[in-house]
Amino acid sequence: MSTMGDSLVIARRNLIRMTRIPEMVLFGLVQPVMFVILFTYVFGGSMKIGNSTDPDIYKNFLMAGIFAQTVTFATAGAGAGIAEDMHKGLIDRFRSLPMARGAVLTGRTFADLVQTTLTLVVLAVVALIVGWRPGFAESTNIGQILGGFGLLLLLGYAFTWIGALIGLSVRTPEAATSGGLIWLFPVTFISNAFVDSSQMTPWLRHIAEWNPFSATVQACRELFGDPGLSQSGAWPMQHPVWASLIYSALIIVVFRTLAVRKYRSATA
């Protein structure tokens, strides 16, 4: 309970900071909205999903991938924020206080989760405006839709711990931003997020099918009732909800442990 209390205090501190720098939130909202509009209208008529190039089918296929990309790209912001606190010496001051070791990082990731939730809500509204319809391919209930968004937030929270480790391992916020984005591009694009993975070359398709990011995208398409489910014998594609939960839990356990250990020894 003491650890949770300390974490909530740090989370509150970061949320207050976000409200005082509104452009951080604004720019975080603009980028995913641009992705929705650009991918929908630029690639909508040229991408083949199944045997169809219908723009409406691609539009509904696309949204689960855009949602997942948005929550994972929050990783760069988390890493940059922690690196900035390190650079200013704030982390050293926190370490001198009688508080739980992991509270600073946990509080930071909680605050990032709140911001990611806000971004996801705005993005879902924009998706509905441009024509995304949950249940496009089959009947879907509200519980399944909320479950899909829950998996997205869990994946985003898991990836913020990777960002926390990166932020503690570099010397400047700029390096944390670059380091937080470089590895995200292959993770998000070598996946089933934007194209049908069955159209990839065999070796690349296997990587995409076992990608944790792909499991969450597949799970969301299944829960949202969106078209374009990957027809694959790979276990994560056959059981995407369970695969998404397991992948996210493993990422949290591994990278939280590494980040807290790094926090104890990191210096500005």
C-alpha positions in Angstrom: 0.0 0.0 0.0 2.9 2.3 0.7 4.4 1.7 -2.7 1.0 2.3 -4.4 0.6 5.5 -2.4 4.0 6.8 -3.4 3.4 5.8 -7.0 0.1 7.7 -7.1 1.8 10.8 -5.7 4.4 10.7 -8.5 1.6 10.1 -11.1 -0.3 13.1 -9.8 2.9 15.2 -10.1 3.3 14.1 -13.8 -0.3 14.7 -14.6 -0.2 18.2 -13.2 2.9 18.9 -15.3 1.1 17.7 -18.4 -1.8 20.2 -17.8 0.8 23.0 -17.5 2.4 22.1 -20.8 -0.8 21.5 -22.9 1.2 21.4 -26.2 2.6 18.0 -25.1 -0.9 16.6 -25.0 -2.0 18.4 -28.2 0.9 17.2 -30.3 0.4 13.7 -28.9 -3.2 13.8 -30.2 -2.4 15.4 -33.6 0.1 12.7 -34.8 -2.3 9.6 -34.6 -5.1 11.6 -36.1 -2.9 12.4 -39.1 -2.0 8.7 -39.4 -5.7 7.8 -39.5 -6.5 10.3 -42.2 -3.4 9.7 -44.3 -3.6 5.9 -44.3 -7.3 5.9 -44.8 -7.5 8.1 -47.8 -4.0 7.6 -49.4 -3.8 3.8 -49.2 -7.5 3.0 -48.9 -8.1 2.0 -52.5 -4.8 0.3 -53.2 -4.4 -2.2 -50.3 -5.7 -5.7 -50.9 -7.4 -7.4 -47.9 -8.4 -11.0 -48.7 -9.6 -10.7 -52.3 -10.9 -7.2 -52.1 -9.4 -3.7 -52.5 -12.6 -2.1 -51.2 -11.6 1.1 -49.3 -14.3 0.5 -46.7 -12.8 -2.9 -45.9 -9.3 -1.5 -45.6 -10.6 1.3 -43.5 -12.0 -1.1 -40.9 -9.0 -3.4 -41.2 -6.6 -0.5 -40.6 -8.0 0.9 -37.3 -6.8 -1.8 -35.0 -3.3 -1.3 -36.3 -3.5 2.5 -35.9 -4.8 2.1 -32.4 -1.9 -0.3 -31.5 0.7 1.9 -33.1 -0.6 4.9 -31.2 -0.3 3.3 -27.7 3.1 1.9 -28.4 4.5 5.2 -29.7 3.8 6.6 -26.3 7.0 4.7 -25.3 9.2 7.5 -26.8 7.5 10.1 -24.7 7.9 8.1 -21.5 11.6 7.6 -22.2 12.2 11.3 -23.0 10.3 12.4 -19.8 12.4 10.1 -17.5 15.6 11.2 -19.3 14.7 14.8 -18.8 14.1 14.2 -15.1 17.5 12.5 -14.9 19.2 15.3 -16.8 17.8 17.9 -14.3 18.8 15.9 -11.3 15.2 15.3 -10.2 15.6 11.5 -10.1 18.6 11.9 -7.7 16.4 14.0 -5.4 13.6 11.4 -5.5 16.1 8.7 -4.6 17.1 10.7 -1.5 13.5 10.6 -0.2 12.0 7.9 2.0 9.9 6.3 -0.7 9.5 3.0 -2.5 12.3 2.2 -5.0 10.0 1.6 -8.0 7.4 4.4 -7.1 9.0 7.0 -9.4 8.9 4.8 -12.4 5.5 3.3 -11.6 4.0 6.7 -11.1 5.5 7.9 -14.4 4.1 5.0 -16.3 0.6 5.5 -14.6 0.6 9.1 -15.8 1.6 8.0 -19.3 -1.2 5.5 -19.3 -3.8 8.3 -18.5 -2.5 10.3 -21.4 -2.6 7.3 -23.7 -6.2 6.6 -22.7 -7.1 10.2 -23.6 -5.4 9.9 -26.9 -7.1 6.6 -27.6 -10.5 8.1 -26.9 -9.9 11.0 -29.3 -8.6 8.6 -31.9 -11.6 6.3 -31.6 -13.9 9.3 -32.2 -11.9 10.4 -35.3 -12.0 6.7 -36.6 -15.8 6.7 -36.2 -16.0 10.0 -38.1 -14.0 8.7 -41.1 -16.1 5.5 -41.3 -14.7 2.9 -38.9 -17.5 0.6 -37.6 -16.9 -2.0 -35.0 -18.7 -5.2 -36.0 -18.1 -4.5 -39.7 -17.5 -8.2 -40.4 -19.7 -9.7 -37.7 -22.0 -8.8 -34.7 -20.0 -7.4 -31.8 -21.1 -6.3 -28.4 -19.9 -3.5 -26.2 -18.0 -5.8 -23.8 -15.8 -7.1 -26.7 -15.1 -3.6 -27.9 -14.1 -2.4 -24.4 -12.0 -5.6 -24.0 -10.1 -4.7 -27.2 -9.3 -1.2 -25.9 -8.3 -2.8 -22.6 -5.7 -5.0 -24.5 -4.4 -1.9 -26.3 -3.9 0.0 -23.1 -2.2 -3.0 -21.5 0.2 -3.2 -24.5 0.9 0.5 -24.3 1.5 0.3 -20.5 3.9 -2.7 -21.1 5.9 -0.7 -23.7 6.2 2.3 -21.5 8.4 0.2 -19.2 10.7 -0.3 -22.2 10.7 3.4 -22.6 11.5 3.9 -18.9 14.6 1.6 -19.3 15.7 3.5 -22.3 15.2 6.8 -20.6 17.4 5.7 -17.7 20.1 4.4 -20.0 20.8 7.5 -22.1 22.3 10.9 -21.2 19.8 13.3 -22.9 16.1 13.5 -23.6 16.9 13.8 -27.3 18.7 10.5 -27.3 15.8 8.9 -25.4 13.4 10.1 -28.1 15.5 8.7 -30.9 16.2 5.5 -29.0 12.5 5.1 -28.2 11.5 5.4 -31.9 14.2 3.5 -33.8 13.1 0.0 -32.6 9.4 0.8 -32.8 9.3 1.2 -36.5 10.3 -2.4 -37.4 8.1 -3.7 -34.5 5.0 -1.9 -35.8 5.6 -2.3 -39.6 6.8 -5.9 -39.6 3.4 -6.9 -38.4 -0.2 -7.3 -39.6 -1.1 -3.7 -38.6 -1.2 -2.1 -42.0 -1.0 -5.0 -44.5 -2.3 -8.6 -44.7 0.7 -10.6 -43.3 -0.2 -13.5 -45.6 1.1 -11.4 -48.6 4.6 -11.2 -47.1 7.5 -13.4 -48.0 7.6 -16.6 -45.8 10.5 -15.6 -43.5 9.1 -12.1 -42.9 5.5 -13.5 -42.4 6.8 -15.8 -39.6 8.4 -12.8 -37.8 5.2 -10.8 -38.2 3.0 -13.7 -36.9 5.1 -14.1 -33.7 5.5 -10.3 -33.1 3.7 -9.3 -29.8 2.4 -6.2 -31.6 0.7 -8.4 -34.2 -1.0 -10.5 -31.5 -2.7 -7.5 -30.0 -3.7 -6.2 -33.4 -5.2 -9.6 -34.3 -7.0 -9.8 -30.9 -8.5 -6.3 -31.4 -9.7 -7.2 -34.9 -11.3 -10.3 -33.5 -13.0 -8.4 -30.6 -14.0 -5.4 -32.7 -15.3 -7.6 -35.5 -13.0 -6.0 -38.1 -12.1 -7.7 -41.4 -8.7 -9.1 -42.3 -7.9 -11.6 -39.5 -4.6 -13.3 -40.3 -5.3 -16.9 -41.5 -2.3 -18.5 -40.0 -1.4 -21.7 -38.0 0.9 -19.7 -35.7 -0.3 -20.0 -32.1 -0.4 -16.2 -31.5 -2.7 -15.8 -34.5 -4.9 -18.7 -33.5 -5.3 -17.5 -29.8 -4.6 -13.7 -30.1 -6.3 -12.6 -26.9 -4.3 -15.0 -24.7 -1.2 -14.3 -26.7 -1.7 -10.5 -26.2 -2.2 -10.9 -22.4 0.9 -13.2 -22.1 3.2 -11.0 -24.2 2.2 -7.8 -22.3 2.5 -9.5 -18.9 6.0 -10.8 -19.8 7.1 -7.4 -21.1 6.0 -5.7 -17.9 7.7 -8.2 -15.6 11.0 -8.3 -17.5 11.3 -4.6 -18.2 10.0 -3.3 -14.9 12.6 -5.4 -13.1 15.3 -4.1 -15.4 14.2 -0.5 -15.1 13.9 -0.5 -11.3 17.4 -2.1 -11.1 18.8 0.5 -13.5 17.0 3.3 -11.5 19.0 2.3 -8.4 22.3 2.9 -10.1 21.6 5.4 -12.8 23.3 8.8 -12.5 22.5 12.1 -14.2 
